């Protein structure tokens, strides 16, 4: 097989194609990454492919959020019931929540800036990276895919967009938590009642504390699948350009800038 293998001969690689997905460094807006960490701790790190840190922060967010009754307090606040919001909040857990929440925002912002610098250096080094992997469990390769399709599949079910572009780790994580949120919030039962025209039952059966996790989960799933597809397509184009140049372009070929070709 002529496919290049990442053998640690480069100081920095721009990308790595593995059985579990395509991991790459590219320029990102640190404010957007920090915003996703503010929307839900862990999401900013997952966008950076910092999986372990992202998983820990997200699991921490769900556990402490539920123990604090934070989502429930937010719902009461939206309804103007400030006294009830204060009553349901558990300050013992809330004081734990605040510093870690701020850390998630700061750390994702800091890491994004660092990775942007790494990308610039890796781009200058311009070392080759692998584009195909074949294993007994999976096949993964660089290819062009539709960002719109990734977005649409994520709307149907969070995680399907990531499966479409072979982001296995993120897809598995998002699907598992989507199932947990569907079950705990009774959202599908509410949808069933809506189809039957039983509006009151649909409202009663819902658990709003768990339902409030869905906006951030759906938003992250659609944004991540769309943006990752766009970046993977760019990576594919670069790899193809490098390969075709090495295999088919005349070594003496030069582009004469500023001169008209007759």
Secondary structure, 3 states (H helix, E strand, C coil): CCCCCCCCCCCCCCEEEECCEEEECCCCCHHHHHHHHHHCCCHHHHHCCCHHHHHHHHHHHHHHHHHHCHHHHHHHHHCCCHHHHHHHCCHHHHHHHHHHHHHHHHHHHHHHHHHHHHHHHHHHHCCCCCCEEECCCCEEECCCCCHHHHHHHHHHCCCHHHHHCCCHHHHHHHHHHHHHHHHHHCHHHHHHHHHCCCHHHHHHHCCHHHHCCHHHHHHHHHHHHHHHHHHHHHHHHHHHHHHHHHHHCCCCCCCCCCCCCC
